[in-house]
């Protein structure tokens, strides 16, 4: 069985490596089933729903804390009752294991 993604830590990606293949991304996506893998395997995304703006903002702050701790930062959009997160590794313009580690850790606080 694969190691739990939440037990891993994001490692700095300095570029110069290829993004995950579609098959590699699909394999990791099985560990983050609530996230949507883009058809071209470029990124993963998920929308979270909340009862109001305050709860959405509190969640965004939790995600920000995780992102800073991991050194891996997703794109976040939020407003009244929702937070949409998209993550990919900018240095390689595609997915890296870090994106799935981050997604799994976000799921833990959702």
Legacy VTK file of the C-alpha trace (Angstrom):
# vtk DataFile Version 3.0
C-alpha trace
ASCII
DATASET POLYDATA
POINTS 110 float
0.000 0.000 0.000
1.241 3.504 -0.818
2.412 5.730 1.995
-0.310 8.036 3.326
0.097 11.384 1.575
-0.578 13.276 4.800
2.513 11.665 6.330
4.695 13.147 3.600
6.144 16.629 3.314
6.310 18.698 0.147
9.808 18.891 -1.277
10.950 21.995 -3.146
10.571 21.595 -6.892
13.243 23.563 -8.691
11.984 22.706 -12.160
13.874 20.802 -14.796
11.732 17.703 -14.333
8.652 16.674 -16.254
5.219 16.933 -14.661
3.474 13.729 -13.696
2.089 11.695 -16.558
-1.667 11.243 -16.733
-1.292 7.683 -15.393
0.889 8.823 -12.477
-1.585 11.605 -11.658
-4.523 9.193 -11.804
-2.744 6.855 -9.410
-2.165 9.633 -6.854
-5.675 11.006 -7.418
-7.073 7.782 -5.973
-5.729 8.998 -2.609
-7.558 12.344 -2.949
-10.913 11.213 -4.396
-12.808 14.427 -3.577
-10.500 16.394 -5.894
-11.075 16.657 -9.626
-8.185 15.815 -11.898
-8.218 18.049 -14.986
-8.757 16.145 -18.221
-5.243 17.042 -19.364
-3.791 16.111 -15.918
-2.453 19.677 -15.567
-4.005 20.423 -12.151
-6.405 19.220 -9.477
-9.232 21.236 -7.979
-11.936 21.092 -5.369
-14.715 23.394 -4.190
-15.685 23.449 -0.525
-19.073 24.756 0.682
-19.713 26.680 3.913
-22.653 28.244 5.690
-21.353 31.781 5.451
-18.436 34.043 4.601
-16.850 33.797 8.051
-16.546 30.005 7.852
-15.136 30.173 4.319
-12.544 32.728 5.444
-11.582 30.617 8.464
-11.026 27.658 6.141
-8.930 29.757 3.749
-6.754 30.788 6.688
-6.266 27.120 7.656
-5.312 26.300 4.073
-2.890 29.226 4.076
-1.214 27.900 7.201
-0.793 24.464 5.626
0.493 25.966 2.377
3.096 28.041 4.202
4.218 25.065 6.287
4.594 22.956 3.142
6.102 25.712 1.003
3.575 24.841 -1.686
0.879 27.359 -2.520
-2.428 26.682 -4.295
-4.633 29.117 -6.171
-7.545 30.005 -3.887
-10.812 31.731 -4.713
-13.421 32.268 -2.037
-16.516 34.222 -1.186
-19.743 33.876 0.717
-20.194 30.166 1.434
-17.489 28.708 -0.799
-13.786 28.192 -1.322
-12.405 26.884 -4.630
-8.845 25.562 -4.654
-6.734 24.661 -7.671
-3.226 23.349 -7.345
-0.406 22.520 -9.709
3.330 23.094 -9.635
4.135 26.313 -11.439
7.850 25.497 -11.939
6.928 22.521 -14.133
3.546 23.804 -15.332
1.819 20.617 -14.255
1.300 18.188 -11.438
3.896 16.949 -8.955
3.420 14.664 -5.958
3.464 17.854 -3.833
0.074 18.845 -5.220
-1.487 15.633 -3.958
0.268 15.908 -0.585
-1.166 19.401 -0.202
-4.652 18.254 -1.281
-4.619 15.401 1.236
-3.595 17.757 4.042
-6.310 20.233 3.063
-8.850 17.412 3.142
-7.832 16.688 6.728
-8.883 20.167 7.886
-12.020 20.360 5.726
LINES 1 111
110 0 1 2 3 4 5 6 7 8 9 10 11 12 13 14 15 16 17 18 19 20 21 22 23 24 25 26 27 28 29 30 31 32 33 34 35 36 37 38 39 40 41 42 43 44 45 46 47 48 49 50 51 52 53 54 55 56 57 58 59 60 61 62 63 64 65 66 67 68 69 70 71 72 73 74 75 76 77 78 79 80 81 82 83 84 85 86 87 88 89 90 91 92 93 94 95 96 97 98 99 100 101 102 103 104 105 106 107 108 109
